[in-house]
């Protein structure tokens, strides 16, 4: 009997007789409010437990021999697809002009609606072939002069219709949407979208000077790899419109290699970037033609973003603290309300 009594004395939850318990309306009101609060806090804590959070880590980038994917989606409302070319050059010396692999062009009317597609501009491709011959420094001056004459004759004969077509497109206000993926080497370089693919004589005949090349553009999307949750690309939805002027836009981009590790252990290799912008207006003495340049460089540091979930014990600890605290507060509130009502009742009965 002595041992049983000792065990009973350890009971922290003594039971009172039912006939000693008194239920009141104020207690019922406080109980309902307390249940609502506890249910709300339980749902909040459950959502907090189920929601993942990210941990960022930095380390030296050790990737080698891989390519850098560049996703572009841009609209040039004042330049037809026939004159636009996408060119890329990097520090390794690789120079590609008028890229057409995984790059598509959509013709747009003056209202921005699609009216056709252009995959390879015959005019640009043909003039590049001629330019390569003109740039060969092994030819003597007489040979260069004769090549130039032949080139001009061929220009008049083979591209006259295309030049008329482009001029008609400019008159009708045609634009072009350029989108696709560039796979470049993981070294610093640049790609630009311009009319540089045209021979200078053809460009002069079409635009009558660099000042008439309007490189106004909308950047719908520009990224260096697939997107992960929470990623914001600073150039998305960028608008640059020129009125009665022309110039060159340069975007200086710092690419940061990034790995995103999902809670399922899946790894998504991608890149994020920062950017600064510079605009240079064209004047009458410039020999360059307007363009939109994207000059990128890679950071030597890679960022690893890892999804993690809070432990179940952490969830139980917070849940006990929240529910227990709410129960204690409502109990105190119930006692205060009961004593207040009891005091008011006694004062009325005395009167």
Secondary structure, DSSP 4 states (H G I P E B T S, - for coil): -HHHHHHHHT-SSPPPPGGG----HHHHHHHHHHHHHHHHHHHHHHHHHHS-EEEEEEEE----S-EEEEEEEEEETTS-TTT-EEEEEETTS-EE-S--TTEEEEEE-TTS-EEEEESS-HHHHHHHHHHHHHT-TTS-HHHHHHHHHHHHHHHHHHSHHHHHHHHHHHHTT-EEEEEEEEEEESSSEEEEEESTTS-HHHHHHHHSSGGG----EEEEEEESS---TT---TTTTEEE--SS--EEEEEEEEEEEEEEE-TTS-EEEEEEEEEEEEEEE--TT--S--EEEEEEEE-SEEEEEEEE---HHHHHHHHHHHHHHHHHHHHHHHHHHHHHHHHHHHHHHH-
